[in-house]
Amino acid sequence: MSSPVIRLGALALVLVLAACGQRGSREVRTEGGLPVGQGGQGLGGTCAGQQSFLIGSGIHDITGPAAEVGMMGYVELAQQTAGIHQRLRSRAFVIASPCNGKRVVFVSADLGMVFQGVKQQVVRRLKATFGPLYSDENVLLSATHTHSGPGGYSHYALYNLSTFGFEPKNFEAIVQGIYQSIVRAHEHLAPGRITLAAGDLLEASRNRSLEAYRLNPPEERARYAYDTDKRMTLLRFTKDSGAEVGLINWFAVHTTSMGQAHQYISGDNKGYASYLFEKSRGTRYDATGDTFVAAFAQSNEGDVTPNIFGGEDGGGRDDFESTAISGRKQYERAASLYASATTPLSGGVDYRHVFVKMDDVEVQPVFTGGTPAHTCPAAFGISMLSGAEDGPGVGGGEGATCAAIHDVWSAFTCTTTTTRCQAEKPIALEMGSMQPFPWSPEVLPLQLVTLGNVALVAVPFELTTMAGRRLRETVRARLESAGVTEVIIAGLANAYSGYVATREEYARQDYEGASTHFGPWTLAALQQEFDALARALREGSSVPPGPTPRDLSHQQSRLRPGVLFDDKPLWTGFGGVFSDARETYARGEAVRVTFWGGHPKNDPRLQGTFLRVQRREGLFWKDVAYDWDWETKYTWRRSYCLPTLACSHVVIEWAIPPDAAPGSYRIVHEGDWKSGWDGRVRSYQGTSRTFTVK
């Protein structure tokens, strides 16, 4: 087997990882005398007909550095964070079953992916706090897949290319934020019930790889009304006291309403939908107490775009309006389902979890259509480099050749080959064969969770529409007789290693097929493994834990320095106004104030804000908007001032809402600057002039 020759110009400087991490022994804990998640009475048992749960929710900020960090999703080197439009959140739910003593954690985080190192560290901190109560087996972390968050938080080289290595501050913000959201959900546990509603959401998604989808058997496609999954499934959580805990809904659509030229941190369409729902319920993001949490989670979105008019066109005049259109559609459908969610979940909580070496799975003929098959060492094809329709790469779209990519980007040259295992795929890079360890993970977690009669299939991949349908049917066939009525794909969960297309879609080698790392039989391997998990869950039997994934936390390096120091002109201080507001504005206009500031890498101000819009009420000023509100923008810019090049301009914008109360307002900027003398980071504040809104 020969490996492709790749030279990526600037990317060649990216990340040289030193050595394999040590494999640790796997702890097995017990609950009621049985290994947790590995045995029990099977579905039903003592929990048959039970509708009582312990439920709790929590939310926490996970917004990383808002300047000069490569963003995660499009792998576009020029896409560096340069401000905040909306903060990123981790939304956590703990669900426990009194009838069998088991519990699970579900998290939906405003991230491009949940990488394996993140899951490892979150579980480590949970064990340090709660002992054996939470583990890999019963903690499910999923990503919304926003492409507008800072990157550099993987422990694998492939996913740190656009950030030139590891970004420890971003990693810590994400890990600690997810951990804190779970702690809060745990602390707010109380008796309650979970009710369900589901319905279609139309005109909010489109299949971006339609020709590949049409290669699936006609009789299979005829079973479905649409070429993407339009169904939104929603769980409503209500305490016995009547308090509304929150909701989780799953709807398959990419969070790519914000394009690859966009440099503001944003939760994209799903983040905006969560914001709208939480705003309608008075959620307090800066509070430590119990508050309403609305998670708009991801499903099998692999070939599904929100840009319903093609390319990057979501129907708006710009990225922001397209995001608002898509997010509002999801919010409004969820609000309707939430109001009608009266069907109670019935049964207990249970789960099964296994680590699988995905590049070395022997797939039985029953899952391949009649002949044995095998998965492959991880590799991506040339069409992965050329990008998808709503995120074009360097080669003019799907199906591009090395020559076409070289014409666009002369720094890139490649020779491609293929292998018998990878079949139709012209290999651009075989990550699985890189030394001293692979550039992407191959030992991956597969997890199956049941919440009463609902099953969550947690996969560390992006599944295409039809791949998700087939996997759901595999699980449903095993669990339907045990009372499971709903099977949901929880995508981008617990780790990440590319896409999964059907065998037929793989043959075309569009973006999704080229990004299916482990070859044409990856989906069949998943069906086989989840069939075993579902059988064990139904029968109450244990499953082998599988190989322990490597821990690369001590093998990370970064090629980009942090903040050396901040500077400002001699005649002003940090927080000084460079360009002030006008005296008077009308509703619908935008206020814009520029301050001399510090670099946002100094402190991400987690659970805080870089800006406040304040209205005068008598003798006091009242906050009316923050850096997470839709109508505000926080922008950081490098500003050169002699004798150094370390000055920063911070631009605060507030689009005055149509319903803003008339009165006196001001803009406050809060930040942090780093001294070049002692290296200390100090906070500062700046305030605009008072202006009138009429």
N, C-alpha and C positions, 0 to 999 in steps of 0.2 A: 504494500500500500504506500503510495507516494503522497507527500503532503504538498499543498500548493505553496508557491513562492509569493509572498505578499510584501510590498513596501508601501507604507502609508504616509510618507513624508513626515509631517509634524507628529502624526500618531505614533511613529516609530519611537518617539521619545517617551512614550506614555508610562508604562508601569513595568518594572522588572521585579517580579516577585521572587523571593529568595529560596524558600524551602518549604516542604510539606509541613503542615501542622501535625501535632500529635493526636492520635486517636485515643479518646478516653473511654473508660468502661461505662456502660449504660446502666443507670440506676433504675431498678424496678420497684415501684411502691405498691402498696396494697390498700384496698378499701373493702371492708367486709370479707377479708380473707382471700380476695382475688386480685391479681394484678390489674391495676386500673386500666380500663379500656381494653383489656385483653381477655375478659371473661365475664360471666354473669348468667342470668336466667334467660337471656335472649329477649327480643322485643316482646312486649306484652308482659307476661309474668305478673309480678306483684303490682305493676304500674298500669295494667289494662284498665282503660276507662277513666284514669285519673286526669283531672284538669287543673290541679293546683301546682304551682311552681313558686320558687323563690326567684325574684328578678331584681336586677339593679343595673343602672346605666352610669356611665362616666364619660367625660370629654376633657381633652387636654390639647394644648398647643404643641405642634411639632414643626413649626416654621424654622427652617435653617437659615444660613447666611443669605442676606438679601442683596449681596453685591459680589461680583467677580467669582462666581462658582458656576461651572458648567451645569446646564439643566438636564434632567433625566427624562428621556423618552425619544426625542428625535435624533439624538447623537449628532447634533449640529454644533461644531466647535464655536461658531460665532454666537450661539445662544447662551449667553452668560446672564446670571441674575443681575438685575439692575433696579430692583424695587419690589414693592408689594402692592398687589391689587386686593387680594383677600388672603388671610392667613390660612395655613393648613392645620387640620385637626385630626386627632385620633378619637374615634367614637367606639366605646366599648360597652358590651353587655355581658353580664354574668347571669347564667340561667342554671338553677339547681333544681333537682327533682327530689322532694321529700320522700317519695315512695321507695326510692332505691339509694338515696344518699349521693348520687352522682351529680356532677356539675360540669359545665363547659363555659369557655370564654369565646365570644365572637367579637372581633375588632374589624372595623372598616376604617382605613387610614387614607387620608388625602396624599397618596404617594404614587409614583410611577409604578413601583414594584415593592413588595416586601421581600427583601433579600434574606438569604439563609443566616447570615451573620446577625441581622436584626433579630430574627426569631430566637437564635441561640442566646443572645444577651438579654432579651426580655424575659425569657424563661428562667435564666440564671438569677435575675433580680427578683422575680416572683418567688423562686425557691428560697432565696435568702430571707424574704419577708414572711412567707406563709408556709415554709417547709414543703412537704410533699403534696400540698393541696392542688397546686397547678403544675403542669408539666407539658412536654411536647404533645402528649396524647390528647389532652383536653383543652389546649389553647389553640384557637384558630385565628390567625392574623391574615387579613386580606387587604388589597390595595384597590383604590378607585381607578387607578391608572392615569391620573393627571400627568400630562407631559410638561407641566409648568411649575415644577418644583426643583430645588437644587439637588444635584447628584453627588457622586463620590461616596456613597454610603454602602456599597457592596464590598465584600472581601475578595471578589473575583475580578481579574484584570479586565475582562471583556466589558464590564459594565462601568468601569471607571475611566474609559478612554476619553470621554469628552470633558473630564475634570482633571486630567493629567494626574491621576492618583487619588488617594483616599482623602476625604475631608472629615477629620475627626469631630469638628464642631457640629457638622450636619448629622453625622452618625449619632452623636450623643443627644442632640435635640430630638431625634426620631425615637431612639430607644427609650430615653427617659420619659418622653411624652406618652408613648404607648403604654409603658409600665404604669405611669401615674393615672392614665385613664382607666386601666384595669383595677388599680387599687381603689379608685373612687367608685367604680361599679360594685366592687366587692363590699365596700363600706355601706353602700346604699341598699343592700339586699333586703327584701321584705316580701311577704306573701303576696301573690298576684296571679294574674292569668294572662295568657297569650292568645290573641284571636287573629284570624287570617282572612285576607281578601285577595283576590287576583283578578286581573282584567287586562285587556290589550291597550297598548299605547301606540297609536298610529301616527304617521308623518313626523316621526322623531328619529328614525334610523333608516339606513340603506345598506345593502350589501356592496362593498367596494371591490369585491373580487367575484363578480357575477359569473364570468366565464368558467372559473374554477368550480364554483358551486354547481353549475349546470352539468358538470361531469359526473356528479353523483347519480345513481340509478334513477330513471324517471319514475318508477313505481314508488321509490322512497320519497322523492320530492313531492309526489302527488298526495302524500299523506299530510302535507302541511300547506296552509293557506298562503304563507309568505316565505320569502327567501331569507329572512332574519327572524329571530324570535321576538315577537312583539309583546309577549306577556310580561307584565310586571306583577311580582308576587310580594305581598307586604305582610309583615307581622307587627301587630300592635301590642304594646306592653302596658298593662294597667295594674296598679297595686290594688289590693283588696280595700284599701282606704279610699279608693277613687282617684288617687293621684295618677296623672299620666306620666309614665316613665319615658316613653319614646317609641321609636319604630325602626325597623330595618326593612328596606325593600331591595329587591334585586331586579335589575333591568339591564339587558345586554346592549351596550353601546360604548364605543371608544370615547374617552375624554380628550378629544382633539379638536374642540371648537376653537381653542386658542392655537394659532399656527406656530410654525417653527421660527418665525422672526420675532415672536413675542418674548419679552424679557422680564415681565412681571411675574412674581410668584402668585399662583392662582390654583384653586381647586377645580377650575374649569367647570363644565356644565354640572357635574355631580356635586361639586363643592358649592356651587351657587344654589342648587336645589335644596341641599341641606340647610344652607343659610336662610333661604326663604321660609322653610318650614319652622326652623328654630326661632326665627324672628317672630313668626306668627304666634309662637307659644311662649315668648318672653325669655328665651334661654339666656343665661348669664355666662359668658365665656370667661370672665375674670373671677367667677365665684368658686368657692371650694365645696359648697353645699350641693344638695340634690338639685338637678336641673334637667329639663327636657332635652333628649338627644335624638336627632333624626339622621340615620345612616342610609345614604343612597349607595348601595354596595354594587360591586361588579359581578358579572356572570360570564357567559361564553361570547365575548365581544370580538373575537379574533378577526373576523372579516366584516365587522359592523361599524359604520361611520355615522357620526351625527350630522355630517355635511350632506344634507339630503339633495342638494342641487349639483353635487359632483365636486371632485377635487377638494379644495378647502373652503367651499362655499356652503355655509350653514344658513344662508338667507338673510344675514345681517349686513350692514354697511361696513363693518369691521369685525375683528375678533371678539371684541367685547359684546357687541350686539348679537353676534352669532351664539356666543356662550349664554347670554341672557335668554335667547329664544329657546335653545335646547334645555337649559336648566329649568325654565319656567314650565315647559311642557311636562317635564318629569315631576316637578313639584305639584302641579295642578292635578295630574293623574294620581299621584300618591295621596294628595289631600282627599280626593274622592274615595279612594280605596280605604283610607284610614277611617273616614266617616262611616263606611259600610262594613268594617271588619268586625263581624259578629260571630263567625264560626270558630269555636274554641279548639285549641290544640289539645289532643288527648293522648295520654301515655307518659312515659318517663323520658329522661335524658340518658343517652348512651353514646358511645364512640368507639372507633377502632382506628389505629394509626400504624403505619409501617414505613420504614425507610427502604427504598428500592434503588439498586444500582441500575439506572435507566439505560445505560449504554451496553448492558449485558443481560437482557431479558430474553429467555427462550419463550416464544409465543406459541401456544398450542393451536393446532389446526382449527379448532372450533371457533376461534376468534379471528382467523385470517381468511376464512372461506374455503378451507380444505387442505392447506399445506402448512407445515411448520415454518416459522420465520424467526428472525432475530433482530434485535435493535442494534444500533451502531454507535461508535464513538462520536461524540458531539461535533457537528460541523454545520456551518451555514452556507447557503448557495449564493451565487452572484446576484440574484434578484433581491436578496436581503439588503445588499449594499445600495441598490438602486431605489429602495424605498417603496412605500405604499402610496396609494392615490392621494390620501390626505396628509402624507408626510414624505414627499418625494426626496430621494437621496441624490447620489452623485452621477447616476447613469441614465437619466431620462425615463424613469418609470420601470414597472415590472417587466421581467423578461429581458433585461439589458444584458449585454455582453461585456467582457473585459475591454474590448476595443471602444465600445460606446462610453464606458465610464472613463477610460483614459482620455477620450476626446474632451470630456467635461472637466476632468480634474487631472491635469498632467502629472501631478505628484504621485498618482496612483498607477502602479502597473501590477499585473497579476498574470499568472498562468493557472488555469483551472484543470482539474482532473475529476474523475468520479470513481466510485468503488462499486463493487457488486452489491454491497450492503446498502449504500445510499442511493442506488438505482439511478433515477433520472436526474439527480441533483448534480450540477456542475459545482464542485466545492471551491469556495473562495477562501475559507479558513477552517481548519480542523482544530477547534478549541480543545477538544478532548484529548489530543495527543501532545499538547504543549507541556514543556518541562520547566521547572521541577514538579509542577502540578497543573491541572487543566485550567484554562482561562474562564470556564463556566462550570457550575456544579454538575456532577453526574449522580451522586447519591442524594436522592430527593425524597421529601416527605409526601405521602399520600394519606389522606385523612377522611374518614366518613363519620358524620355526626348526625344523630337523630334528636330532634326536639319534638317529643310526642310523635305525631304522624307525619312530620316533615323531616326529610333527609337532606343534609348539606354535603355535597361532594366537593371537597377542597382539593384543588389541583394547583401545582406551581407553574402553570402554563397559561397561555392565552389560547383557548379552544375556539375553532371556527364554529359557526352556527350548527352545521350538520355533525361535526365532531361532538359537540356538546349534547345534541339530541341523542346520538348513539350511546354515549356514556350514561346519560340519564336513563335510557331504556334498559341498559344492562343492570343498573342498580335497582330500578323499579321492578324488574322481573324477579329479583331475589327477595325484595322487601314488601312487595304488594300484599302477599298472603299474610304478612305479619302486621298489616294495618297501615303501612306507609302510603299516603295518598299524594304527597307532593315531593318531588325530587328536584333540587336546585343545584346548579353548578355555581360554586363559590370560587371564582377565578383569581389568578395571581395571588395564591395563598401560601404562606409559610416559607416560600423560597421562590426562585424564578429561574427558568431555563428555556425561554423562547416560546414558540407556538406549537400547536398540534392541529394538523389538517387531516382530513380523511385520506385514505389511500388514493382515491380518485382525484381529489384536489391536489394532492402532493405531486401527481404526475405532471401537472401543468407547470409547476415551479413558479407560480406567482409569489408575491412577497411572503404569504403565509406558509406555503409549502417550502420555500427556501429557508424559512426561519424555523422549521420543524427540525430541531437539532439531532434527534436520535433516529432519523430515518423514516422510511415509509410506513413502518409498522408500529409507530409510537402509540397511536390511538388504540390499536389492538392490544398492545401491552398494558395500557391503562385499563381497558375493559377487563382484561384478565385479572389484574391486581385488585381492582375494585369489586369484581365479582367475588373474589376470595374474602375481602373485607366485609362485604354485605352478607355473605353466607355465615361468617363468624359472628357478626352482629345479630343476625336472626336466630342463630342457634345458641348464642351465649358462650361461644368457645373463644379461646385465645388465638392470637396470631403471633408468629415470630417477630421480634422487633426489627430485624434487618440490620444491615451494616451501619455503623455510626458515621455520620458525615464528618469530614475534617473540620477542624477549627483553625481558621487562618487569621484570627484576631491579632496575633503577634507577628504577622508577616506583612504588615501594611507599610507603605511608604507614600510620600506625597512629593510631587515635583514643583508644587506651587507654594511659595512662602505665604505666611499669614501677614497681618498688618504690622509693619515695622514701627510706624508712629503716625500721628495725625498732626497737621499744621493748619494755620489760618493766618490771614493778614494781621500785621501788628496793630492796626487801628480798630480791630473788632475782637470779640470773643467767640468761642464756640456757642452756637445758637443765635449769633448776630444775624440780622436780616439783610440779605443782599438785594432782594427785590420784594417789595411789600404789596399788600392787597390795596385795591382801590377803596374809596370811601363808601361807595354805594353799589349794590347789586340787586338785580331782580331775580325772582325764582326762575330756574332753568339755566341761569348763567353759571359759569365756573369760576371759583376763586383759586388763585394760584399765587403761592408765596415761596420764595427761595431763601434758604438759610445757609450760613456757613456751618458745616457740620462735621461729624466724625464718621468713620467707616462703620457700616452696620455689622461687619464681621466681629467687631469688638464685643458685642453683646446682642444676640438675636431678640432680646426682650421677650422671652417666652412668657406667656400669660400676661403680657403687657402690651404696649403699643408704641409706635414711633410718632404718632400724631393724635391730637384731640381737636375736634371742632367743638367750640364752646359757645353757648348762648347766655347772655346776661339775664339773671332772674333776681331782681332787686339788688342786693349788695353782693350777690354771689354769682359765680360762673358755673353753669351746668354742662356736662359733656353730652353732646348729641350725636357724635360720630367718632369712629376710631379707624385704625388702619385695616381692619377686617371688614369694614362696611363697603357695600357695592359702590357707593357714590364717591369714595375717596381713592386717591392714589398717592403712594409714597415712592419717590424716584431718587436714586442716588447717582451722582455723576462725579467723575474725577475732574477737579478744577486745579489748574496750574497757577501757583502764585509764588513769586520769588521770595526768598532764595531757594525754596524747596519745591518739590513736585508732589507734596503729600496733602494737598488741600482737597476738600470735598464740598460740593454743593448738594443740598437736600431740597428737593422740590416737593411741596405739599399741595395737592389739588383737591378741591371739594366741589363736585357738581351739585349745585343747590337743588334739592328735591322740589317738585311742584307743590308739595304740601308743607314746605318749611314754614314755621311760624315767623311772622315779621318780627324784627327786633335787632338788637346789637349782638354781634358775633365776633369771634377772634379765632385764629389758628395757632395752636401750640405744637411745637416740635420738641420731642424728647429723644435724646441720644446719648452716645458714649464716645469719648475720645481717648486715645492712647498717647501717653507721654513718651517723648524720645529720650528723656533724661533718666527716668526711673522705671520705665516700662509699665507703669500703673495705668489702669483704665478708670476713668472718672466720668460720672454722668454730668449732663448739662441740659438746659432747657432754653428754648427760644420762643418768643411770642410775637405775633404780627400786630399791626395796628388794629384797633376796633373798627369794624365796618358794619354797615346797615344793610339788612335784607328787607326789601319792600315787597 
